[in-house]
C-alpha cells in the first residue's frame, strides 16, 4: 500500500509515565480498521485495534510476516529490529519448526527447574540493595540485572561481554531519526558476535542454551549455525526486554497506587493473577511492532484489505477492548482471569513467557516481602521515563524504606 492522503500520521511517540497514548485511544474510538502512516517505511498500513480483529490477523495465514522482507515496511525505528532469519518474521510451517526446537528450553517444566536459581539471584541483588541502604535506584539494583543476568547466564554469554552486548541491544531499539546508523552498526555487531559464539559452542559445547540449540534435533531436523545465532540474538532481546520494563512498571504502579500495594501484600497467593491484570493494562511499548502483509484480498470490519497491503495490530488496544474486558482501563486485581496479548498472540507469541512470568513473580514477590515499608524516594512527577526507544519504562526508580 503506497502512501496516501487519507492515512493518519501516527508518530506514536507518547511517553508520559504509564498513561495510555491518546492517539491510540482515538484510533480505538473510531471503531474501524484505519489507515496509518508511521515515521519510517515507504508505505502506509492498516491498523487493527480490537481484540477479535487482532486475534484474526495474528492467526490467519492470509496475513504473512515473512512477506515484509525485502520491503521498506512501515515501522517506528529507523533500522528494522528483526533479521531476515529471525523467527519473528517467519510463517508456519518454518516458524513452527524453530519454535518446536527452541521452546523446549522454555517449557514450564524447564523454567520450574530454573526458579530456584532465579530466586537465589534475586535474593543476592536485594541483599546488595539492602546493604547499600536507601535511597537506591530499583532499576539499577533489580529490574535491569535480574532478567539480564538470567538470560545471559542461560545462553552462556561470558560475563566480560555482558556490558558490550547490553549496549548494542539498547542502540538497536532506538527510535530517533539520527540513530539509524548506530542501530545498524549495533545489529551487525550482535549478529557477528552470536555467530562467533555459535561456532565456539559447536566445537566446544557447554551446558548453556546455545549449546543445547546447536545440539537440538527433531528426528533428522537440526538448526544451522545462522539459525542458532539469530535465535540467540532474538532470545537475548526478548528474554529480558519485557521483564526488565515490566518489573519497573509494576513497581511504579504499586508505589503510586496504595490500593494496589495493599492488595498485593494482603493476597500473596493471588500474585500471578494480579500480575497478569497489571500486564494487561500497562502500555509496555509504543504504538505497534512488526507488521504483516495480506497475501490476498481480505474483508475485515467492513474494509477490503488488498493483496500486498501492510497490516499492523495493536496489542495495547486489544488489551483494553471493552467488548473483551468490562471497564478495561481499570486495574482490577480481582478480575476473573482472561488471556491478554501483552506477550503477543498466535504463532508469534513469545516463547519465553514462562521465564518472564517466573522473573516477575520472584522479583515482585521477594521485593514486597523483604521491604515492607518500600516507598518512592521522590515525588512521582520527578521519575524519569525512557523517551528514546520503543519501550516504555522508568529509567530510574528511586526508592526508600
Buried (B, 14 or more C-beta within 10 A) or exposed (E): BEEEEEBBEBEBBBBEBBEBBEBBBEBBEEEBBBBBBBBBBEBBBBBBBBBBBBBBBBEBEBBBBBBBBEBEBBBBBBBBBBBEBBBBBBBEEEBEBBBBBBBBBBEEEBBEEBBEEBBEBBEEBBEEBBEEEBBBBBBBBBBBBBBBBBBBBBBBBEEEEBEEBBEBBBBBBBBBEEBBEBBBBBBEBBBEBBBEBBBBBBEEBEEBBBBBBBEBEEEEEBBEBBBBBBBBBBBBBBBBBBBBBBBBBBBBBBBBEEEBBEBBEEEEEBBEBBBBBBBBBBBBBBBBBBBBBBBEEBEBBEBEBEEBBBBBBBBBBBBBBEEBBEEBEEBBBEBEEEEBBBBBBBBBEBBBBBBBBBBBBBBBBBBBEBBEEBBBBBEEEEBEBBBBBBBBBBBBBBBBB
